[in-house]
Amino acid sequence: MTVPERFEAAFAACPLVAILRGLTPEEAPAVGDALVDAGFTLIEVPLNSPDPLRSIAILAERLAGRALVGAGTVLEPAQVEAVQAAGGSLIVSPNVDAAVIRATRALGLVSLPGYQTPSEAFTALAAGATALKLFPADVASSAALRAHRAVLPPGTRVLAVGGVTPEGIAAWRAASADGFGLGSYLYRPGKAAADVARDAAAFVAAVRTSA
C-alpha cells in the first residue's frame, strides 16, 4: 500500500491529526501509545520540537501499521527528505510553499500545507497538495470555510487547524470541515500521557458524534 493510500485509510478511520509540538523523544512512546489507544491514526511532530527527527523515528517504528507519523512546520524541501529518512510520511506546513509540496509528492509522501485565502488554496492544489489545512482556523472562522467551499474544486479535503476544541467540532463539521489538526488542547510540553489519553478520547468522541 502506498503512503497516500495509507493516509486515505487512516483519515477514514479517524480524521484527526495530533500535533505534538514540544514533544521529546523520551515522551514519545507513552504519548504515542495513548493517542493510538484512543483512536488516533495520524500524528505530527513539528520540526521546532526538541530532537524532532528522533521522535518521529521512534513513533514511526513503534506505531507502524497503527498510525501514520510525520512532521509539522516543514518549511524547506531539504527537511522533507530528512523526515522521510526518519520514517515520516506526513509533511505538514504552516504555509503554502510550492517547492515543499512538489518535493513531498515527488517522494510519494502526503502534503498538508496551511492556507488562509482562496489564492493560497489554489496555489497549493496546483502544486499537488494532498489536502489543505485552514490555519489558523480560529482566525479564519467556520464562515470563511463555507465561503471557500463555493470556489474550491469538489472533493477538496480541508482540515481546520488551530484553536479547535471538542465542543467546537460540530460547528466546524457543519461548515464542511473534513478533519482537524489538534495542538495545545490535546498536547503541550510535559503533559502526562494519561491526560493526553483523556483529552484524545474526548476529541475522538466529538468527531464521531458529529460525523
PANULO-300631 format. One line per 5 residues: their letters; for each residue x, y, z of N, C-alpha, C. Coordinates in steps of 0.2 Angstrom, whole numbers. Layout:
<rs>
a) X/Y/Z/X/Y/Z/X/Y/Z | ...
</rs>
This chain:
<rs>
mtvpe) 4/-6/0/0/0/0/4/6/0 | 3/11/-4/7/17/-5/5/22/1 | 10/27/2/9/31/8/2/35/7 | 0/38/1/-6/41/0/-12/36/2 | -11/30/0/-17/25/1/-17/24/9
rfeaa) -12/23/12/-12/23/19/-15/29/23 | -13/35/20/-16/41/23/-24/41/22 | -26/38/16/-34/38/15/-37/33/20 | -34/28/21/-36/23/26/-36/26/33 | -31/29/35/-30/32/42/-35/38/43
faacp) -36/42/38/-40/48/38/-48/45/39 | -49/40/35/-56/37/35/-58/34/42 | -52/31/45/-53/29/52/-54/34/57 | -50/39/57/-51/45/62/-48/51/59 | -52/56/57/-49/62/53/-46/67/58
lvail) -42/65/63/-39/70/67/-31/69/67 | -28/74/67/-21/74/67/-18/77/74 | -15/73/77/-12/75/84/-6/79/82 | -5/85/85/1/90/84/4/90/90 | 10/87/90/14/86/97/20/91/97
rgltp) 18/97/97/23/102/97/27/102/104 | 33/102/104/37/102/110/38/95/113 | 36/90/109/37/83/112/44/81/112 | 47/77/117/54/75/117/54/68/115 | 59/65/113/60/58/112/58/53/118
eeapa) 60/56/124/58/52/130/51/51/131 | 47/56/129/40/56/130/36/52/124 | 39/52/119/36/49/113/32/43/113 | 36/38/116/32/31/116/26/31/120 | 26/34/126/20/34/130/14/39/127
vgdal) 16/44/125/11/49/121/8/46/115 | 13/43/111/10/39/105/5/34/107 | 7/29/112/3/24/113/-4/27/116 | -4/32/120/-10/35/122/-15/37/117 | -12/40/112/-16/43/106/-19/37/102
vdagf) -15/32/100/-17/27/96/-22/23/100 | -21/22/106/-26/18/110/-33/22/110 | -33/28/110/-39/32/110/-42/32/103 | -39/30/98/-42/30/91/-38/34/86 | -33/38/88/-29/42/83/-25/38/78
tliev) -25/40/72/-21/37/67/-16/41/63 | -16/48/65/-12/52/61/-8/57/67 | -2/57/67/2/60/72/8/64/68 | 8/70/71/13/75/68/18/78/74 | 24/78/72/29/81/77/32/87/74
plnsp) 30/93/76/33/99/72/41/99/73 | 44/102/68/51/102/67/54/107/72 | 50/111/75/53/116/80/52/113/87 | 52/106/88/52/102/94/59/100/96 | 60/98/102/67/96/103/68/89/100
dplrs) 74/89/96/76/82/93/70/79/89 | 66/83/85/60/80/81/61/74/77 | 67/74/73/68/68/69/68/62/73 | 71/62/79/72/56/83/65/54/86 | 61/59/88/54/57/90/50/54/84
iaila) 51/57/78/47/54/73/49/47/71 | 56/46/72/58/39/70/56/34/76 | 56/36/82/53/32/87/46/30/86 | 42/35/85/35/35/84/33/30/77 | 37/32/72/35/28/66/37/21/67
erlag) 42/19/70/43/12/72/38/9/76 | 37/12/82/33/10/87/25/9/85 | 23/13/81/16/14/79/15/11/72 | 20/8/69/19/5/62/13/1/61 | 9/2/56/3/-2/55/-3/1/59
ralvg) -2/5/64/-7/8/68/-8/15/67 | -3/19/65/-4/26/64/1/28/59 | 0/34/55/4/37/50/7/43/54 | 14/43/54/18/48/58/21/53/53 | 22/59/55/26/64/51/28/70/54
agtvl) 29/75/51/32/81/54/28/87/52 | 28/92/57/24/99/55/30/104/55 | 27/110/53/32/116/52/38/114/48 | 36/111/42/41/109/37/41/115/32 | 47/118/32/47/125/28/52/124/22
epaqv) 56/119/21/61/118/16/61/111/13 | 62/111/6/62/104/3/67/99/6 | 73/102/9/78/98/12/75/94/18 | 71/98/22/68/95/28/63/89/26 | 60/89/20/56/84/18/60/77/17
eavqa) 66/78/14/70/72/14/72/69/20 | 73/74/25/75/72/32/70/68/36 | 64/71/35/58/67/38/57/60/35 | 57/60/28/57/53/25/62/48/28 | 68/51/28/74/47/31/72/44/38
aggsl) 69/48/42/67/46/49/61/42/49 | 58/40/44/52/36/43/46/40/43 | 46/46/42/40/50/42/36/50/35 | 30/51/36/26/50/29/21/57/28 | 20/60/34/16/66/33/20/72/33
ivspn) 19/77/28/23/83/28/18/89/29 | 18/92/35/13/97/36/17/104/37 | 14/109/34/17/116/34/12/121/36 | 15/126/39/10/132/41/8/136/35 | 12/135/30/11/140/24/11/136/17
vdaav) 10/140/12/10/136/5/16/138/2 | 21/133/1/27/134/-2/27/128/-8 | 26/130/-14/26/125/-19/32/121/-20 | 38/123/-18/43/119/-19/43/113/-13 | 41/115/-7/40/110/-2/35/105/-4
iratr) 29/107/-7/24/102/-9/26/98/-15 | 29/101/-19/32/97/-25/37/91/-23 | 41/93/-18/46/89/-15/43/83/-12 | 38/85/-8/34/80/-4/31/75/-9 | 27/77/-14/24/72/-18/29/68/-23
alglv) 35/71/-24/40/68/-28/43/62/-24 | 42/62/-18/45/57/-13/39/52/-11 | 33/53/-14/27/49/-13/24/50/-6 | 25/56/-3/23/57/4/16/61/4 | 14/63/9/7/66/10/9/74/12
slpgy) 6/78/8/7/85/8/1/89/11 | 2/92/17/-4/96/20/-2/103/22 | -2/107/17/0/114/18/-5/118/21 | -3/123/25/-8/128/28/-10/134/23 | -16/136/23/-18/141/19/-23/146/23
qtpse) -24/152/20/-29/156/23/-34/159/18 | -31/160/12/-35/163/6/-37/158/1 | -42/159/-3/-43/155/-9/-37/155/-14 | -33/161/-15/-27/161/-19/-22/156/-16 | -21/156/-10/-16/151/-7/-19/144/-8
aftal) -25/143/-7/-28/136/-8/-27/133/-15 | -28/138/-20/-27/135/-27/-20/134/-29 | -15/138/-26/-8/138/-27/-6/131/-24 | -8/129/-18/-6/123/-15/-9/117/-19 | -15/117/-22/-18/112/-25/-14/111/-32
aagat) -13/116/-35/-9/116/-42/-2/113/-41 | 1/114/-35/7/111/-34/7/103/-32 | 1/101/-30/0/94/-28/-2/92/-21 | -4/97/-18/-6/96/-11/-11/90/-10 | -10/86/-5/-15/80/-4/-21/83/-1
alklf) -21/88/4/-26/91/7/-24/98/9 | -29/102/12/-27/108/14/-29/109/21 | -25/113/24/-25/115/32/-27/122/32 | -33/123/34/-35/130/36/-32/132/42 | -27/137/42/-23/138/48/-22/146/48
padva) -22/149/54/-25/146/60/-33/147/59 | -36/141/61/-44/141/60/-47/146/64 | -45/147/70/-49/151/75/-48/159/72 | -44/160/68/-44/167/65/-48/167/59 | -48/161/55/-52/161/49/-60/160/50
ssaal) -62/156/55/-69/155/56/-72/150/52 | -77/147/54/-81/142/50/-84/146/44 | -86/152/45/-89/156/40/-85/156/34 | -78/157/35/-74/158/30/-73/151/26 | -73/146/29/-73/139/26/-79/138/21
rahra) -85/140/24/-91/140/20/-90/144/13 | -87/150/14/-86/154/8/-81/151/3 | -76/148/6/-71/145/2/-74/139/-2 | -78/135/1/-81/129/-2/-85/131/-9 | -87/137/-9/-90/140/-15/-86/140/-21
vlppg) -79/140/-20/-75/140/-26/-70/135/-26 | -68/131/-21/-64/126/-21/-66/120/-25 | -62/116/-28/-64/111/-33/-68/106/-28 | -73/103/-31/-77/97/-27/-72/92/-25 | -73/90/-19/-68/84/-16/-62/87/-13
trvla) -61/93/-13/-55/96/-9/-56/94/-2 | -51/91/1/-51/90/8/-48/96/12 | -52/98/17/-49/104/21/-50/102/29 | -44/103/32/-44/102/39/-43/108/43 | -47/109/48/-47/115/52/-42/114/57
vggvt) -37/119/58/-31/118/62/-30/124/66 | -30/124/73/-29/130/77/-35/132/81 | -34/131/87/-40/133/92/-46/128/92 | -45/123/89/-51/118/89/-52/114/96 | -58/114/98/-59/111/105/-64/105/103
pegia) -65/100/108/-70/95/106/-77/99/106 | -78/104/109/-85/107/109/-86/111/102 | -81/113/99/-81/117/93/-81/112/87 | -80/106/87/-80/102/81/-87/101/77 | -92/101/81/-99/101/77/-100/106/73
awraa) -98/113/75/-99/119/71/-95/118/65 | -88/116/66/-84/116/60/-86/110/55 | -89/105/58/-91/100/53/-97/102/49 | -101/106/52/-107/109/49/-105/114/43 | -99/117/44/-96/121/39/-92/117/34
sadgf) -92/111/34/-89/106/29/-82/105/31 | -79/106/37/-73/104/38/-72/96/38 | -67/93/34/-67/86/34/-63/83/39 | -59/87/43/-55/84/48/-52/90/52 | -47/88/57/-45/93/61/-37/92/63
glgsy) -34/97/64/-27/96/67/-28/99/74 | -25/95/79/-26/97/86/-20/98/90 | -19/104/92/-12/106/96/-13/106/103 | -13/112/106/-12/113/113/-18/111/117 | -24/110/114/-29/107/118/-28/100/119
lyrpg) -24/97/115/-23/90/115/-16/88/119 | -11/92/117/-4/91/120/-1/97/120 | 3/98/126/8/103/127/14/100/130 | 20/103/130/26/100/133/25/98/140 | 27/92/142/26/90/149/20/87/151
kaaad) 15/87/147/8/84/148/9/77/149 | 6/74/155/6/67/156/2/63/151 | 5/57/149/2/53/144/-5/51/146 | -7/51/153/-14/49/155/-18/55/153 | -16/61/154/-20/67/152/-21/68/145
varda) -16/66/141/-16/66/134/-22/61/132 | -22/55/135/-27/50/133/-34/52/135 | -35/55/140/-41/58/142/-44/63/137 | -40/68/135/-42/73/130/-42/70/123 | -38/65/122/-39/62/115/-45/58/114
aafva) -47/55/120/-54/51/119/-59/56/118 | -59/62/121/-64/67/121/-65/70/114 | -59/71/110/-59/73/103/-62/67/99 | -60/61/100/-62/56/96/-70/55/96 | -72/56/102/-79/55/104/-83/61/100
avrts) -80/67/100/-83/73/97/-84/72/90 | -78/69/87/-78/69/79/-83/63/77 | -83/58/81/-88/53/79/-95/55/80 | -97/58/85/-103/61/86/-106/65/80 | -101/69/78/-103/74/73/-103/72/66
a) -100/66/65/-100/63/58/-107/62/55
</rs>
